[in-house]
Amino acid sequence: MSAAAARLAAGAAQLGVPLDASQVANLLRLSAELLRWNQAYNLTAITDPDEVLTHHLLDSLSAHPDLAGEQIADVGTGAGFPGLPLAVVNPGRRFTLIDAVDKKLRFIAHAARELGLANVSTSHARVEVMQPAQAFDTVIARAFAPLPRMLELVAPLCGAATSVIAMVGRWPACEGAEPHSVPGEDSVPAGWRLLRQRRVQVPGLEAERHILLLSR
């Protein structure tokens, strides 16, 4: 096993996401394809393979324990994060990766083909104007928009039973404040409930990370 493979497997295990050898290989292949495409298409500001492993792969996998149901929407997915890594480790779930930037969706479609991910589809759309035939079981967003705006944008994808996962940095932004009463970008707007929050320590990533689980 290469050093990168060992680091990835160990980091994922620390997050409670055990990986088999094929999943490790697929995630490292995803990293390599991202960096290869990035040279021409500028998909991510991260260009170091070690940082792709921590900032994209492991950071994405940190949300795995919070997924619910079979139909998952990744809103503002960018180059496919967290959706692609989560699809690798959740072959029984279907992931719809949504973004308004065509070149990023082209990369996602390419990566899904290369990795044999039949459970990934893309949607080239602005999420606020989408009208899905049925609500998703889980909607996830990573650093997509301040929380109140994010919840407003994803509302068309959500039903009464939908879980919304917000992957954020510091929570709450105002030290000592109650999460439900923080003004501004941290506040949970009327009509939504913060079910739980947890701080995540992503191995190798010094930045603060929290995962919020919300519902209507």
For each residue, the residues with C-beta under 8 A, 3 or more apart:
1: 5 6 9 24
2: 5 6 28
3: 6 7
4: 7 8 28 49 50 53
5: 1 2 8 9 24 25 28
6: 1 2 3 9 10
7: 3 4 10 11 53 204
8: 4 5 11 12 19 24 27 28 53 57 58
9: 1 5 6 12 13 19 24
10: 6 7 13 14 203
11: 7 8 14 15 53 54 58 202 203 204
12: 8 9 15 17 18 19 58 61
13: 9 10 16 17 18 19
14: 10 11 201 203
15: 11 12 58 61 62 64 200 202 203
16: 13 64 65
17: 12 13 61 64 65 89
18: 12 13
19: 8 9 12 13 23 24 27 89
20: 23 24
21: 24 25
22: 25 26
23: 19 20 26 27 88 89
24: 1 5 8 9 19 20 21 27 28
25: 5 21 22 28 29
26: 22 23 29 30 88 115 116
27: 8 19 23 24 30 31 57 85 88
28: 2 4 5 8 24 25 31 32
29: 25 26 32 33 114 115
30: 26 27 33 34 57 80 84 85 88 111 115
31: 27 28 34 35 49 52 53 56 57
32: 28 29 35 36 49
33: 29 30 36 37 107 110 111 114
34: 30 31 37 38 43 44 52 56 79 80 107 111
35: 31 32 38 39 47 49 52
36: 32 33 39
37: 33 34 40 41 43 107 110
38: 34 35 41 42 43 44 47
39: 35 36
40: 37
41: 37 38 103 107
42: 38
43: 34 37 38 78 79 103 104 107
44: 34 38 47 52 56 78 79
45:
46: 51 52 55 56
47: 35 38 44 51
48: 51 52
49: 4 31 32 35 52 53
50: 4 53 54 204
51: 46 47 48 54 55
52: 31 34 35 44 46 48 49 55 56 57
53: 4 7 8 11 31 49 50 56 57 58 204
54: 11 50 51 57 58 59 202 203 204 205
55: 46 51 52 58 59 205
56: 31 34 44 46 52 53 59 60 81 85
57: 8 27 30 31 52 53 54 60 61 85
58: 8 11 12 15 53 54 55 61 62 202 203 204 205
59: 54 55 56 62 81 82 142 167 202 205 209
60: 56 57 63 81 82 83 84 85 86 142
61: 12 15 17 57 58 64 82 85 86 89
62: 15 58 59 167 200 202 209 211
63: 60 66 67 82 86 140 142 165 167 211
64: 15 16 17 61 67 86 89 90
65: 16 17
66: 63 138 163 165 211 213
67: 63 64 72 86 90 93 138 140 163 165
68: 137 138 163
69: 72 93 136 137 138 163
70: 92 93 94 137
71: 93 94 96 134 136 137 138
72: 67 69 83 86 90 93 94 95 96 136 137 138 139 140
73: 95 96 98 136 138 139 140 154 157
74: 77 80 82 83 86 95 96 97 98 140 141
75: 98 127 139 140 141 144 150 153 154 157
76: 98 99 127 141 142 144 145
77: 74 80 81 82 83 97 98 99 104 108
78: 43 44 81 99 101 104
79: 34 43 44 104 107 108
80: 30 34 74 77 83 84 97 104 107 108 111
81: 56 59 60 77 78 84 85 142
82: 59 60 61 63 74 77 85 86 140 142 167
83: 60 72 74 77 80 86 87 95 97 108 120 140
84: 30 60 80 81 87 88 95 97 108 111 112 115 117 120
85: 27 30 56 57 60 61 81 82 88 89
86: 60 61 63 64 67 72 74 82 83 89 90 93 95 140
87: 83 84 90 91 93 95 112 117 119 120
88: 23 26 27 30 84 85 91 115 117
89: 17 19 23 61 64 85 86
90: 64 67 72 86 87 93 95 119
91: 87 88 119
92: 70 119
93: 67 69 70 71 72 86 87 90 119
94: 70 71 72 119 120 121
95: 72 73 74 83 84 86 87 90 119 120 121
96: 71 72 73 74 121 122 123 136
97: 74 77 80 83 84 105 108 120 121 122 123
98: 73 74 75 76 77 122 123 125 127 130
99: 76 77 78 104 105 108 122 123 124
100: 124 125 126
101: 78 104 105
102: 105 106 124
103: 41 43 106 107
104: 43 77 78 79 80 99 101 107 108
105: 97 99 101 102 108 109 122 124
106: 102 103 109 110
107: 33 34 37 41 43 79 80 103 104 110 111
108: 77 79 80 83 84 97 99 104 105 111 112 120 122
109: 105 106 112 113 122
110: 33 37 106 107 113 114
111: 30 33 34 80 84 107 108 114 115 117
112: 84 87 108 109 115 117 118 120
113: 109 110 116 117
114: 29 33 110 111
115: 26 29 30 84 88 111 112
116: 26 113
117: 84 87 88 111 112 113 120
118: 112
119: 87 90 91 92 93 94 95
120: 83 84 87 94 95 97 108 112 117
121: 94 95 96 97
122: 96 97 98 99 105 108 109
123: 96 97 98 99 130
124: 99 100 102 105
125: 98 100 129 130
126: 100 129 130
127: 75 76 98 130 153 154 156 157
128: 152 153 156
129: 125 126 156
130: 98 123 125 126 127 156 157
131: 156
132: 135 136 156 157
133:
134: 71 159
135: 132 157 158 159 161 162
136: 69 71 72 73 96 132 139 157 158 162
137: 68 69 70 71 72 161 162 163
138: 66 67 68 69 71 72 73 162 163 164 165
139: 72 73 75 136 154 157 158 162 163 164 165
140: 63 67 72 73 74 75 82 83 86 164 165 167
141: 74 75 76 144 145 150 154 164 165 166 167
142: 59 60 63 76 81 82 167
143: 167 168 169
144: 75 76 141 150 153
145: 76 141 149 150 153
146: 149 150 184 185 186
147: 150 151 166 168 185 186 187 188 212
148: 151 152 185 187 188 189
149: 145 146 152 153 185
150: 75 141 144 145 146 147 153 154 166
151: 147 148 154 155 164 188 189 192 214
152: 128 148 149 155 189
153: 75 127 128 144 145 149 150
154: 73 75 127 139 141 150 151 157 158 164
155: 151 152 158 216
156: 127 128 129 130 131 132
157: 73 75 127 130 132 135 136 139 154 162
158: 135 136 139 154 155 162 164 216
159: 134 135 162 216
160: 215 216
161: 135 137 215
162: 135 136 137 138 139 157 158 159 215 216
163: 66 67 68 69 137 138 139 195 213 214 215
164: 138 139 140 141 151 154 158 192 213 214 215
165: 63 66 67 138 139 140 141 211 212 213 214
166: 141 147 150 211 212 214
167: 59 62 63 82 140 141 142 143 209 210 211
168: 143 147 171 209 210 211 212
169: 143 207 208 209 210
170: 173 208 210
171: 168 179 186 197 199 210 212
172: 175 177 178 179 182 186
173: 170 182 184 185 186
174: 177 182 183 186
175: 172
176:
177: 172 174 181 182 186
178: 172 181 182
179: 171 172 182 186 188 194 197
180: 187 188 194
181: 177 178 187
182: 172 173 174 177 178 179 186 187
183: 174 186 187
184: 146 173 187
185: 146 147 148 149 173
186: 146 147 171 172 173 174 177 179 182 183
187: 147 148 180 181 182 183 184
188: 147 148 151 179 180 192 193 194 214
189: 148 151 152 192
190:
191: 216
192: 151 164 188 189 214 215 216
193: 188 214 215 216
194: 179 180 188 197 212 213 214
195: 163 213 214 215
196: 212 213
197: 171 179 194 210 211 212 213
198: 210 211
199: 171 208 209 210
200: 15 62 209 210 211
201: 14 209
202: 11 15 54 58 59 62 205 207 209
203: 10 11 14 15 54 58
204: 7 11 50 53 54 58
205: 54 55 58 59 202 209
206:
207: 169 202
208: 169 170 199
209: 59 62 167 168 169 199 200 201 202 205
210: 167 168 169 170 171 197 198 199 200
211: 62 63 66 165 166 167 168 197 198 200
212: 147 165 166 168 171 194 196 197
213: 66 163 164 165 194 195 196 197
214: 151 163 164 165 166 188 192 193 194 195
215: 160 161 162 163 164 192 193 195
216: 155 158 159 160 162 191 192 193
